[in-house]
Amino acid sequence: MDKKQSTSTLTSILAGGLAGASETVVTYPAEFVKTRRQLEVSRLGLKTPSSLSILRSTISNHGVSNIYAGCQTLAASNAIKSGVRFFSFETSKRYLTRISGGKNNTMVNVVSGLSAGVTESILVVTPGESLKTRVIHDASSGGNLGKQSLPRIISEVVRREGVLSLWKGLTPVLCKQATNSAVRFATFNAIRDRLRSAWPEKMGGTTATLMAGAGSGVLTV
């Protein structure tokens, strides 16, 4: 890999990590409510409080800051996840392109995306989701786990439930993330290449990337 390509990959990893963390901070209240409702379903059955009721109850009983319980865990997870995803995808893509005789086709993108999804699921997504869920559950009971540092949260969960508890639910996460990444990267590259081919003068690098990202995001939401 030459210096220019290495710099481009590093830029993508850093940008993806920053975007992942920023997105988490902005959307976390919705993530908090979703997780609380899922926890209530498993505890109470089908009859659960509304999203607005959960927000009101949380703010009234524990303060506004409690809505962000577990945010640091998920923000760190998503930032690392983006870096791992891009690095894994680019590494797999370079290898597959080389052994396929330099052909950069759709199948290469699909398989590289699958590889990225599997890697991020095992290394980041499953442990991150496990920690987030436990912090939110703890906060709903008035606990202070979410107010501690990330290393402290990890050590506390491991102490209570063991290391393997961080990977509970790995199989469904693997299926989701692998499929998601395969579709996302394949559609992203296909849309971007088609836009650049159809309108080479109007679709510069940034414009085509933004539109391709939006299109692939809609398909994999």
Residue frames as a rotation matrix with the C-alpha (Angstrom) as fourth column:
MET 1
0.580 0.815 0.000 0.00
0.815 -0.580 0.000 0.00
0.000 0.000 -1.000 0.00
ASP 2
-0.273 -0.724 0.633 1.52
0.670 -0.615 -0.415 3.34
0.690 0.311 0.653 -1.02
LYS 3
-0.875 -0.192 -0.444 1.71
0.471 -0.546 -0.693 6.42
-0.110 -0.816 0.568 1.19
LYS 4
-0.787 0.615 0.038 -1.25
-0.554 -0.733 0.396 8.16
0.271 0.291 0.918 -0.47
GLN 5
-0.053 0.783 -0.619 -3.51
-0.129 0.610 0.782 5.14
0.990 0.121 0.069 -0.06
SER 6
-0.404 -0.187 -0.895 -2.38
0.790 0.423 -0.445 4.69
0.462 -0.887 -0.023 3.55
THR 7
-0.992 0.025 -0.120 -3.22
0.035 -0.883 -0.468 8.33
-0.118 -0.469 0.875 4.34
SER 8
-0.487 0.863 -0.133 -6.64
-0.626 -0.239 0.742 7.98
0.609 0.445 0.657 2.69
THR 9
-0.031 0.446 -0.895 -7.44
0.341 0.846 0.410 4.87
0.940 -0.292 -0.178 4.72
LEU 10
-0.664 -0.294 -0.687 -6.32
0.738 -0.114 -0.665 6.52
0.117 -0.949 0.293 7.97
THR 11
-0.931 0.358 0.071 -8.44
-0.358 -0.934 0.013 9.58
0.071 -0.013 0.997 7.18
SER 12
-0.190 0.899 -0.395 -11.49
-0.388 0.301 0.871 7.38
0.902 0.319 0.291 6.57
ILE 13
-0.184 0.054 -0.981 -10.93
0.700 0.708 -0.093 5.55
0.689 -0.704 -0.168 9.85
LEU 14
-0.866 -0.216 -0.452 -10.59
0.484 -0.593 -0.643 8.76
-0.129 -0.776 0.618 11.88
ALA 15
-0.784 0.621 0.012 -13.50
-0.565 -0.721 0.402 10.47
0.258 0.308 0.916 10.14
GLY 16
-0.114 0.750 -0.651 -15.69
-0.063 0.649 0.758 7.41
0.991 0.128 -0.026 10.60
GLY 17
-0.415 -0.121 -0.902 -14.81
0.820 0.379 -0.428 7.22
0.394 -0.917 -0.058 14.28
LEU 18
-0.976 0.039 -0.214 -15.62
0.058 -0.900 -0.432 10.90
-0.210 -0.434 0.876 14.86
ALA 19
-0.545 0.821 -0.169 -18.88
-0.615 -0.255 0.746 10.59
0.570 0.511 0.644 12.93
GLY 20
-0.166 0.464 -0.870 -19.88
0.343 0.855 0.390 7.51
0.925 -0.234 -0.301 14.93
ALA 21
-0.641 -0.138 -0.755 -19.27
0.767 -0.106 -0.633 9.21
0.007 -0.985 0.174 18.27
SER 22
-0.953 0.278 -0.117 -21.05
-0.278 -0.960 -0.020 12.42
-0.118 0.013 0.993 17.20
GLU 23
-0.392 0.838 -0.380 -24.07
-0.372 0.234 0.898 10.52
0.842 0.493 0.220 15.91
THR 24
-0.307 0.227 -0.924 -24.33
0.696 0.716 -0.056 8.66
0.649 -0.660 -0.377 19.22
VAL 25
-0.864 -0.078 -0.498 -24.35
0.436 -0.612 -0.660 11.84
-0.253 -0.787 0.563 21.31
VAL 26
-0.814 0.559 -0.154 -27.08
-0.573 -0.734 0.364 13.43
0.090 0.384 0.919 19.17
THR 27
-0.123 0.816 -0.565 -29.37
-0.546 0.420 0.725 10.40
0.829 0.398 0.394 18.94
TYR 28
-0.859 -0.367 -0.356 -28.76
0.007 0.687 -0.726 8.85
0.512 -0.626 -0.588 22.37
PRO 29
-0.644 0.678 0.355 -32.02
-0.647 -0.235 -0.725 9.96
-0.408 -0.697 0.590 24.05
ALA 30
0.310 0.758 -0.574 -33.94
-0.936 0.348 -0.045 7.95
0.166 0.551 0.818 21.43
GLU 31
-0.202 -0.485 -0.851 -31.59
-0.277 0.861 -0.425 5.00
0.939 0.150 -0.309 21.97
PHE 32
-0.947 -0.139 0.289 -32.13
-0.302 0.081 -0.950 5.26
0.108 -0.987 -0.119 25.73
VAL 33
-0.180 0.969 0.167 -35.92
-0.893 -0.090 -0.441 5.19
-0.412 -0.228 0.882 25.37
LYS 34
0.288 0.259 -0.922 -35.79
-0.760 0.648 -0.055 2.28
0.583 0.716 0.383 22.92
THR 35
-0.559 -0.596 -0.576 -33.66
-0.113 0.743 -0.659 0.19
0.821 -0.303 -0.483 25.25
ARG 36
-0.857 0.301 0.418 -35.81
-0.468 -0.115 -0.876 1.05
-0.216 -0.947 0.240 28.28
ARG 37
0.139 0.969 -0.206 -38.94
-0.979 0.104 -0.174 -0.03
-0.147 0.226 0.963 26.41
GLN 38
0.108 -0.181 -0.978 -37.30
-0.471 0.857 -0.211 -3.29
0.876 0.483 0.007 25.40
LEU 39
-0.880 -0.464 -0.105 -36.33
-0.098 0.392 -0.915 -3.92
0.465 -0.794 -0.390 29.02
GLU 40
-0.554 0.754 0.353 -39.88
-0.732 -0.239 -0.638 -3.15
-0.397 -0.611 0.685 30.16
VAL 41
0.262 0.632 -0.730 -41.32
-0.881 0.465 0.085 -5.56
0.393 0.621 0.679 27.59
SER 42
-0.257 -0.448 -0.856 -39.15
-0.110 0.894 -0.435 -8.39
0.960 -0.017 -0.280 28.92
ARG 43
-0.986 -0.166 0.023 -40.08
-0.031 0.043 -0.999 -7.51
0.165 -0.985 -0.047 32.50
LEU 44
-0.584 0.812 0.025 -43.77
-0.458 -0.304 -0.835 -6.64
-0.671 -0.499 0.549 32.23
GLY 45
-0.169 0.544 0.822 -44.92
0.697 0.655 -0.290 -8.30
-0.696 0.524 -0.491 29.03
LEU 46
-0.288 0.073 0.955 -46.57
0.917 -0.268 0.297 -6.44
0.277 0.961 0.010 26.17
LYS 47
0.761 0.623 0.182 -48.04
0.529 -0.758 0.381 -3.59
0.376 -0.194 -0.906 28.25
THR 48
-0.220 -0.923 -0.317 -45.31
0.975 -0.218 -0.044 -0.98
-0.029 -0.319 0.947 28.52
PRO 49
0.241 0.248 -0.938 -45.12
0.371 -0.917 -0.148 2.78
-0.897 -0.312 -0.313 29.18
SER 50
0.913 0.083 0.400 -45.01
0.404 -0.325 -0.855 5.11
0.059 0.942 -0.330 26.19
SER 51
0.002 -0.967 0.255 -41.75
0.857 -0.130 -0.498 6.72
0.515 0.220 0.829 25.09
LEU 52
-0.056 0.050 0.997 -42.92
-0.142 -0.989 0.041 10.10
0.988 -0.140 0.063 26.41
SER 53
0.883 0.437 0.171 -43.86
-0.252 0.134 0.958 8.52
0.396 -0.890 0.228 29.74
ILE 54
0.590 -0.745 -0.313 -40.40
0.799 0.593 0.095 6.99
0.115 -0.306 0.945 30.07
LEU 55
-0.263 -0.694 0.670 -38.74
0.549 -0.679 -0.488 10.34
0.794 0.239 0.560 29.37
ARG 56
0.257 0.459 0.851 -40.94
-0.410 -0.745 0.526 12.17
0.875 -0.484 -0.004 31.88
SER 57
0.977 0.155 -0.146 -40.43
0.042 0.536 0.843 9.54
0.209 -0.830 0.517 34.56
THR 58
0.310 -0.942 -0.128 -36.67
0.902 0.334 -0.273 9.45
0.300 -0.031 0.953 34.06
ILE 59
-0.333 -0.418 0.845 -36.27
0.249 -0.903 -0.349 13.24
0.909 0.094 0.405 34.18
SER 60
0.459 0.637 0.619 -38.63
-0.449 -0.435 0.781 13.56
0.767 -0.636 0.087 37.15
ASN 61
0.995 0.024 -0.093 -37.02
0.059 0.610 0.790 10.84
0.076 -0.792 0.606 39.25
HIS 62
0.466 -0.885 0.009 -33.36
0.780 0.416 0.468 11.01
-0.418 -0.211 0.884 38.25
GLY 63
0.185 -0.390 -0.902 -32.76
-0.148 -0.919 0.366 14.25
-0.971 0.066 -0.228 36.33
VAL 64
0.812 0.163 -0.560 -32.03
-0.537 -0.165 -0.827 15.06
-0.228 0.973 -0.047 32.69
SER 65
-0.109 -0.972 -0.206 -28.51
-0.993 0.098 0.065 13.66
-0.043 0.212 -0.976 32.84
ASN 66
-0.259 0.044 0.965 -29.91
-0.353 0.926 -0.137 10.17
-0.899 -0.376 -0.224 33.46
ILE 67
0.819 0.564 -0.111 -31.20
-0.267 0.202 -0.942 10.10
-0.509 0.801 0.316 29.87
TYR 68
0.518 -0.718 -0.466 -27.55
-0.708 -0.053 -0.704 9.90
0.481 0.694 -0.535 28.84
ALA 69
0.273 -0.385 0.882 -26.77
-0.685 0.566 0.459 6.97
-0.675 -0.729 -0.109 31.14
GLY 70
0.311 -0.237 0.920 -24.58
0.409 0.907 0.096 4.65
-0.858 0.347 0.379 29.10
CYS 71
0.979 0.116 -0.167 -23.87
-0.084 -0.518 -0.851 7.27
-0.185 0.848 -0.497 26.42
GLN 72
0.266 -0.956 -0.127 -20.09
-0.907 -0.292 0.302 7.24
-0.326 0.035 -0.945 26.95
THR 73
-0.209 -0.302 0.930 -20.08
-0.131 0.951 0.280 3.47
-0.969 -0.063 -0.239 26.54
LEU 74
0.516 0.503 0.694 -22.01
0.595 0.372 -0.712 3.52
-0.616 0.780 -0.107 23.27
ALA 75
0.911 -0.221 -0.348 -20.15
-0.371 -0.808 -0.458 6.58
-0.180 0.546 -0.818 21.93
ALA 76
-0.061 -0.986 0.157 -16.80
-0.809 0.141 0.571 4.89
-0.585 -0.092 -0.806 22.52
SER 77
-0.123 0.101 0.987 -18.14
0.222 0.972 -0.072 1.65
-0.967 0.211 -0.142 21.05
ASN 78
0.794 0.525 0.307 -19.44
0.414 -0.096 -0.905 3.36
-0.446 0.845 -0.294 17.91
ALA 79
0.656 -0.636 -0.407 -16.25
-0.712 -0.700 -0.054 5.36
-0.251 0.325 -0.912 17.41
ILE 80
-0.361 -0.811 0.461 -14.10
-0.588 0.581 0.563 2.23
-0.724 -0.067 -0.686 17.67
LYS 81
0.160 0.533 0.831 -16.61
0.347 0.758 -0.553 0.26
-0.924 0.377 -0.064 15.61
SER 82
0.943 0.217 -0.253 -16.31
-0.124 -0.477 -0.870 2.68
-0.310 0.852 -0.423 12.70
GLY 83
0.196 -0.957 -0.215 -12.53
-0.949 -0.241 0.205 2.49
-0.248 0.163 -0.955 12.79
VAL 84
-0.436 -0.313 0.844 -12.53
-0.258 0.942 0.216 -1.30
-0.862 -0.124 -0.491 12.95
ARG 85
0.501 0.738 0.452 -15.14
0.282 0.355 -0.891 -1.51
-0.818 0.574 -0.030 10.18
PHE 86
0.876 -0.167 -0.452 -13.23
-0.463 -0.551 -0.694 0.68
-0.133 0.818 -0.560 7.73
PHE 87
-0.116 -0.989 0.089 -9.87
-0.932 0.140 0.334 -0.92
-0.343 -0.044 -0.938 8.50
SER 88
-0.297 0.069 0.952 -11.27
-0.032 0.996 -0.082 -4.43
-0.954 -0.055 -0.294 8.11
PHE 89
0.741 0.649 0.173 -13.11
0.182 0.053 -0.982 -3.53
-0.646 0.759 -0.079 4.90
GLU 90
0.686 -0.524 -0.505 -10.11
-0.725 -0.556 -0.407 -1.84
-0.068 0.645 -0.761 3.29
THR 91
-0.328 -0.847 0.418 -7.76
-0.781 0.492 0.386 -4.67
-0.532 -0.200 -0.823 4.30
SER 92
-0.075 0.404 0.912 -10.11
0.202 0.902 -0.382 -7.38
-0.977 0.155 -0.149 3.00
LYS 93
0.863 0.477 -0.167 -10.81
-0.022 -0.295 -0.955 -5.45
-0.505 0.828 -0.244 -0.19
ARG 94
0.291 -0.841 -0.456 -7.13
-0.941 -0.339 0.023 -5.00
-0.174 0.423 -0.889 -1.02
TYR 95
-0.539 -0.509 0.671 -6.46
-0.459 0.846 0.272 -8.71
-0.706 -0.161 -0.689 -0.44
LEU 96
0.137 0.696 0.705 -9.47
0.350 0.631 -0.692 -9.92
-0.927 0.341 -0.157 -2.45
THR 97
0.849 0.128 -0.512 -8.76
-0.362 -0.565 -0.742 -7.49
-0.384 0.815 -0.433 -5.29
ARG 98
-0.075 -0.976 -0.203 -5.18
-0.948 0.006 0.318 -8.73
-0.309 0.216 -0.926 -5.47
ILE 99
-0.646 -0.209 0.734 -6.06
-0.160 0.977 0.137 -12.45
-0.746 -0.029 -0.665 -5.56
SER 100
0.344 0.830 0.440 -8.84
0.422 0.282 -0.862 -11.85
-0.839 0.482 -0.253 -8.09
GLY 101
-0.161 -0.532 0.831 -6.42
0.978 0.027 0.207 -10.32
-0.133 0.846 0.516 -10.58
GLY 102
-0.940 -0.287 -0.186 -7.08
0.284 -0.958 0.040 -6.68
-0.190 -0.015 0.982 -9.79
LYS 103
-0.438 0.858 0.270 -10.83
0.337 -0.122 0.933 -6.85
0.834 0.500 -0.236 -10.34
ASN 104
-0.980 0.187 -0.074 -12.73
-0.015 -0.437 -0.899 -4.52
-0.201 -0.880 0.431 -8.01
ASN 105
-0.600 0.795 -0.089 -16.25
-0.023 0.094 0.995 -5.84
0.799 0.600 -0.039 -8.52
THR 106
0.150 0.798 0.583 -19.46
-0.728 -0.310 0.611 -6.02
0.669 -0.516 0.535 -6.51
MET 107
0.750 0.148 -0.644 -18.67
0.174 0.895 0.410 -9.45
0.638 -0.420 0.646 -5.05
VAL 108
-0.328 -0.924 -0.194 -15.38
0.599 -0.045 -0.800 -8.14
0.730 -0.379 0.568 -3.66
ASN 109
-0.600 0.168 0.782 -17.28
-0.474 -0.862 -0.178 -5.34
0.644 -0.477 0.597 -1.91
VAL 110
0.509 0.860 -0.021 -19.91
-0.546 0.342 0.765 -7.76
0.665 -0.378 0.644 -0.56
VAL 111
0.539 -0.365 -0.759 -17.37
0.547 0.837 -0.014 -10.22
0.641 -0.407 0.651 0.86
SER 112
-0.599 -0.775 0.200 -15.24
0.391 -0.501 -0.772 -7.39
0.699 -0.385 0.603 2.26
GLY 113
-0.247 0.622 0.743 -18.36
-0.682 -0.657 0.323 -5.94
0.688 -0.427 0.586 3.88
LEU 114
0.741 0.488 -0.462 -19.20
-0.096 0.757 0.646 -9.31
0.665 -0.434 0.608 5.42
SER 115
0.012 -0.851 -0.525 -15.68
0.740 0.360 -0.567 -9.50
0.672 -0.382 0.635 6.81
ALA 116
-0.714 -0.255 0.653 -15.99
-0.103 -0.883 -0.457 -6.00
0.693 -0.394 0.604 8.28
GLY 117
0.199 0.906 0.373 -19.36
-0.679 -0.147 0.719 -6.84
0.706 -0.397 0.586 9.85
VAL 118
0.681 -0.012 -0.732 -18.08
0.342 0.889 0.304 -10.02
0.647 -0.458 0.610 11.48
THR 119
-0.345 -0.926 -0.152 -14.97
0.652 -0.120 -0.749 -8.27
0.675 -0.357 0.646 12.80
GLU 120
-0.639 0.116 0.760 -16.82
-0.393 -0.899 -0.193 -5.31
0.661 -0.423 0.621 14.30
SER 121
0.475 0.877 -0.073 -19.48
-0.429 0.303 0.851 -7.59
0.769 -0.373 0.520 15.83
ILE 122
0.537 -0.325 -0.779 -16.95
0.613 0.784 0.095 -9.68
0.580 -0.529 0.620 17.72
LEU 123
-0.434 -0.891 -0.133 -14.50
0.766 -0.287 -0.575 -6.96
0.474 -0.351 0.808 18.74
VAL 124
-0.983 -0.050 0.177 -16.79
-0.010 -0.946 -0.324 -4.00
0.183 -0.320 0.929 19.42
VAL 125
-0.424 0.891 0.160 -20.54
-0.517 -0.383 0.766 -4.13
0.744 0.242 0.623 18.79
THR 126
0.256 0.584 -0.771 -21.59
0.278 0.719 0.637 -7.05
0.926 -0.377 0.022 21.01
PRO 127
-0.385 -0.417 -0.823 -19.55
0.903 0.015 -0.430 -5.96
0.192 -0.909 0.371 24.07
GLY 128
-0.980 -0.011 0.197 -20.66
-0.001 -0.998 -0.063 -2.34
0.197 -0.062 0.978 23.56
GLU 129
-0.199 0.980 0.009 -24.36
-0.411 -0.092 0.907 -3.23
0.890 0.176 0.421 23.33
SER 130
0.136 0.197 -0.971 -24.08
0.650 0.722 0.238 -5.50
0.748 -0.663 -0.030 26.38
LEU 131
-0.706 -0.479 -0.521 -22.53
0.707 -0.454 -0.542 -2.73
0.023 -0.752 0.659 28.46
LYS 132
-0.851 0.423 0.312 -25.04
-0.304 -0.880 0.365 -0.13
0.429 0.215 0.877 27.25
THR 133
0.045 0.934 -0.354 -28.02
-0.083 0.356 0.931 -2.34
0.996 -0.013 0.093 28.11
ARG 134
0.015 -0.101 -0.995 -26.68
0.882 0.470 -0.034 -3.08
0.471 -0.877 0.096 31.59
VAL 135
-0.914 -0.376 -0.153 -25.99
0.405 -0.818 -0.409 0.58
0.029 -0.435 0.900 32.31
ILE 136
-0.594 0.765 0.250 -29.49
-0.475 -0.583 0.659 1.64
0.650 0.273 0.709 31.22
HIS 137
0.222 0.662 -0.716 -31.07
0.269 0.664 0.697 -1.17
0.937 -0.348 -0.031 33.24
ASP 138
-0.352 -0.454 -0.819 -29.01
0.911 0.035 -0.411 -0.13
0.215 -0.890 0.401 36.26
ALA 139
-0.982 -0.031 0.184 -30.02
0.015 -0.996 -0.085 3.52
0.186 -0.081 0.979 35.81
SER 140
-0.226 0.974 0.010 -33.73
-0.275 -0.073 0.959 2.60
0.935 0.214 0.284 35.67
SER 141
0.419 0.320 -0.850 -33.32
0.631 0.570 0.526 1.11
0.653 -0.757 0.037 39.15
GLY 142
0.971 -0.024 0.239 -31.60
-0.157 -0.817 0.555 4.20
0.182 -0.576 -0.797 40.51
GLY 143
0.585 -0.811 -0.024 -28.09
0.719 0.504 0.478 2.79
-0.375 -0.297 0.878 40.24
ASN 144
0.717 -0.393 -0.577 -24.99
-0.373 -0.914 0.159 4.85
-0.590 0.101 -0.801 39.51
LEU 145
0.233 -0.650 0.723 -23.12
0.594 0.684 0.423 2.49
-0.770 0.331 0.546 37.17
GLY 146
0.535 0.075 0.841 -23.56
0.822 -0.276 -0.498 4.92
0.195 0.958 -0.209 34.26
LYS 147
0.974 -0.166 0.157 -21.84
-0.196 -0.959 0.203 7.71
0.117 -0.228 -0.966 36.21
GLN 148
0.479 -0.842 0.250 -18.60
0.014 0.292 0.956 5.76
-0.878 -0.454 0.152 36.43
SER 149
-0.134 -0.632 -0.764 -15.75
-0.860 -0.308 0.406 5.68
-0.491 0.712 -0.502 33.93
LEU 150
0.530 0.356 -0.769 -15.84
-0.778 0.566 -0.274 3.20
0.338 0.744 0.577 31.06
PRO 151
-0.413 -0.720 -0.558 -12.98
-0.365 0.692 -0.623 1.03
0.834 -0.053 -0.549 32.46
ARG 152
-0.841 0.149 0.520 -14.79
-0.506 0.123 -0.854 0.93
-0.191 -0.981 -0.028 35.81
ILE 153
0.210 0.973 -0.098 -18.08
-0.926 0.166 -0.340 -0.08
-0.315 0.163 0.935 34.15
ILE 154
0.277 -0.176 -0.945 -16.35
-0.616 0.722 -0.315 -2.90
0.737 0.669 0.091 32.28
SER 155
-0.744 -0.649 -0.158 -14.59
-0.278 0.516 -0.810 -4.20
0.607 -0.559 -0.564 35.40
GLU 156
-0.589 0.594 0.548 -17.82
-0.700 -0.036 -0.714 -4.06
-0.404 -0.804 0.437 37.41
VAL 157
0.463 0.776 -0.428 -19.83
-0.886 0.393 -0.245 -5.98
-0.022 0.493 0.870 34.81
VAL 158
0.028 -0.550 -0.835 -17.06
-0.421 0.751 -0.509 -8.57
0.906 0.366 -0.211 34.46
ARG 159
-0.864 -0.363 0.349 -16.85
-0.442 0.212 -0.872 -8.91
0.243 -0.907 -0.343 38.24
ARG 160
-0.248 0.872 0.422 -20.60
-0.806 0.056 -0.589 -9.49
-0.537 -0.486 0.689 38.55
GLU 161
0.681 0.732 0.021 -21.25
-0.537 0.519 -0.665 -11.69
-0.497 0.441 0.747 35.53
GLY 162
0.189 -0.689 0.700 -17.93
0.406 0.704 0.583 -12.84
-0.894 0.174 0.412 34.11
VAL 163
-0.615 -0.566 -0.549 -16.05
-0.240 -0.529 0.814 -11.94
-0.751 0.632 0.190 30.93
LEU 164
-0.887 0.239 0.394 -18.27
0.459 0.535 0.709 -14.01
-0.041 0.810 -0.585 28.62
SER 165
0.012 0.942 -0.334 -21.32
0.753 -0.229 -0.617 -11.95
-0.658 -0.244 -0.713 29.63
LEU 166
-0.232 -0.181 -0.956 -19.98
-0.295 -0.923 0.247 -9.21
-0.927 0.339 0.161 27.35
TRP 167
-0.863 -0.147 -0.484 -20.60
-0.503 0.168 0.848 -11.47
-0.043 0.975 -0.218 24.36
LYS 168
-0.491 0.795 0.356 -24.14
0.404 0.570 -0.715 -12.60
-0.772 -0.208 -0.601 25.19
GLY 169
0.577 0.794 -0.191 -26.28
0.131 -0.321 -0.938 -12.31
-0.806 0.516 -0.289 22.06
LEU 170
-0.378 -0.848 -0.373 -23.29
-0.304 -0.267 0.915 -12.55
-0.875 0.459 -0.156 19.71
THR 171
-0.615 0.099 0.782 -25.05
0.615 0.681 0.397 -14.71
-0.494 0.725 -0.480 17.10
PRO 172
0.468 0.843 0.266 -27.92
0.838 -0.327 -0.437 -12.31
-0.282 0.427 -0.859 16.24
VAL 173
0.573 -0.342 -0.745 -25.50
-0.184 -0.939 0.289 -9.37
-0.799 -0.028 -0.601 16.28
LEU 174
-0.547 -0.802 0.241 -23.20
0.000 0.288 0.958 -11.22
-0.837 0.524 -0.157 13.87
CYS 175
-0.258 0.536 0.804 -26.08
0.914 0.406 0.023 -11.91
-0.314 0.741 -0.594 11.48
LYS 176
0.748 0.622 -0.231 -27.27
0.547 -0.775 -0.315 -8.31
-0.375 0.109 -0.920 11.59
GLN 177
0.446 -0.631 -0.635 -23.91
-0.311 -0.774 0.551 -6.55
-0.839 -0.048 -0.541 11.33
ALA 178
-0.554 -0.668 0.497 -22.46
0.218 0.460 0.861 -8.85
-0.804 0.585 -0.109 8.68
THR 179
-0.023 0.648 0.761 -25.52
0.985 0.146 -0.094 -8.44
-0.172 0.747 -0.642 6.46
ASN 180
0.809 0.356 -0.468 -25.71
0.360 -0.929 -0.084 -4.71
-0.465 -0.101 -0.880 7.17
SER 181
0.110 -0.869 -0.482 -22.06
-0.292 -0.492 0.820 -4.09
-0.950 0.050 -0.308 6.30
ALA 182
-0.565 -0.295 0.770 -22.17
0.545 0.567 0.617 -6.27
-0.619 0.769 -0.160 3.18
VAL 183
0.296 0.780 0.552 -25.20
0.954 -0.214 -0.209 -4.41
-0.045 0.588 -0.807 1.81
ARG 184
0.789 0.037 -0.614 -23.96
0.196 -0.961 0.193 -0.99
-0.583 -0.273 -0.765 2.94
PHE 185
-0.148 -0.942 -0.300 -20.50
-0.178 -0.273 0.945 -1.18
-0.973 0.193 -0.127 1.39
ALA 186
-0.546 -0.020 0.837 -21.73
0.715 0.511 0.478 -2.83
-0.437 0.860 -0.265 -1.81
THR 187
0.462 0.808 0.365 -24.50
0.887 -0.415 -0.204 -0.27
-0.013 0.418 -0.909 -2.38
PHE 188
0.610 -0.304 -0.732 -22.27
0.087 -0.892 0.443 2.63
-0.788 -0.334 -0.517 -1.32
ASN 189
-0.469 -0.883 -0.028 -19.60
0.003 -0.033 0.999 1.78
-0.883 0.469 0.018 -3.87
ALA 190
-0.414 0.386 0.825 -22.15
0.885 0.384 0.265 0.97
-0.214 0.839 -0.500 -6.58
ILE 191
0.681 0.727 -0.081 -24.07
0.703 -0.681 -0.202 4.25
-0.202 0.080 -0.976 -6.13
ARG 192
0.404 -0.602 -0.689 -20.90
-0.080 -0.773 0.629 6.35
-0.911 -0.199 -0.360 -5.89
ASP 193
-0.636 -0.691 0.343 -19.38
0.241 0.244 0.939 4.80
-0.733 0.680 0.012 -9.02
ARG 194
-0.114 0.686 0.719 -22.63
0.990 0.142 0.021 5.17
-0.088 0.714 -0.695 -10.96
LEU 195
0.785 0.405 -0.469 -22.96
0.429 -0.901 -0.061 8.85
-0.447 -0.153 -0.881 -9.99
ARG 196
0.048 -0.866 -0.498 -19.37
-0.196 -0.497 0.845 9.61
-0.979 0.057 -0.194 -10.95
SER 197
-0.673 -0.278 0.685 -19.80
0.519 0.482 0.706 7.78
-0.526 0.831 -0.180 -14.24
ALA 198
0.144 0.858 0.493 -23.10
0.988 -0.101 -0.113 9.46
-0.047 0.504 -0.863 -15.16
TRP 199
0.917 0.175 0.360 -22.17
0.200 -0.979 -0.033 13.01
0.346 0.102 -0.932 -14.11
PRO 200
0.228 -0.929 -0.292 -18.37
0.940 0.288 -0.183 13.22
0.254 -0.232 0.939 -13.91
GLU 201
-0.481 -0.435 0.761 -18.34
0.333 -0.894 -0.300 17.03
0.811 0.109 0.575 -13.88
LYS 202
0.160 0.668 0.726 -21.12
-0.506 -0.576 0.642 17.55
0.848 -0.470 0.246 -11.32
MET 203
0.962 0.253 -0.100 -20.41
-0.074 0.596 0.800 14.64
0.262 -0.762 0.592 -8.98
GLY 204
0.074 -0.974 0.215 -17.10
-0.686 -0.206 -0.698 15.46
0.724 -0.096 -0.684 -7.33
GLY 205
-0.615 -0.434 -0.659 -15.59
0.075 0.799 -0.596 13.28
0.785 -0.416 -0.459 -4.66
THR 206
-0.974 0.211 0.077 -17.48
-0.118 -0.185 -0.976 14.80
-0.192 -0.960 0.205 -1.70
THR 207
-0.286 0.930 -0.232 -20.86
-0.946 -0.312 -0.085 15.12
-0.152 0.195 0.969 -3.44
ALA 208
0.035 0.260 -0.965 -20.87
-0.556 0.808 0.197 11.57
0.831 0.529 0.173 -4.73
THR 209
-0.781 -0.399 -0.481 -19.71
0.160 0.617 -0.770 10.24
0.604 -0.678 -0.418 -1.36
LEU 210
-0.838 0.512 0.191 -22.48
-0.438 -0.419 -0.796 12.09
-0.327 -0.750 0.575 0.52
MET 211
0.016 0.897 -0.442 -25.21
-0.998 0.039 0.044 10.91
0.057 0.440 0.896 -1.85
ALA 212
-0.121 -0.134 -0.984 -23.91
-0.293 0.952 -0.094 7.35
0.948 0.277 -0.154 -1.88
GLY 213
-0.957 -0.264 -0.121 -23.72
0.050 0.259 -0.965 7.35
0.286 -0.929 -0.235 1.91
ALA 214
-0.525 0.839 0.146 -27.31
-0.764 -0.388 -0.516 8.59
-0.376 -0.382 0.844 2.17
GLY 215
0.148 0.596 -0.789 -28.53
-0.880 0.443 0.170 5.97
0.451 0.669 0.591 -0.30
SER 216
-0.353 -0.352 -0.867 -26.76
-0.006 0.927 -0.374 3.06
0.936 -0.127 -0.329 1.37
GLY 217
-0.979 -0.003 0.202 -27.88
-0.199 -0.146 -0.969 4.32
0.033 -0.989 0.142 4.78
VAL 218
-0.168 0.985 -0.032 -31.55
-0.982 -0.170 -0.076 4.22
-0.081 0.018 0.997 3.76
LEU 219
0.245 0.245 -0.938 -31.20
-0.553 0.830 0.072 0.60
0.796 0.501 0.339 2.63
THR 220
-0.266 -0.478 -0.837 -29.45
0.357 0.758 -0.546 -0.54
0.895 -0.444 -0.031 5.81
VAL 221
-0.382 0.150 0.912 -31.20
-0.691 -0.701 -0.174 1.51
0.613 -0.697 0.372 8.50
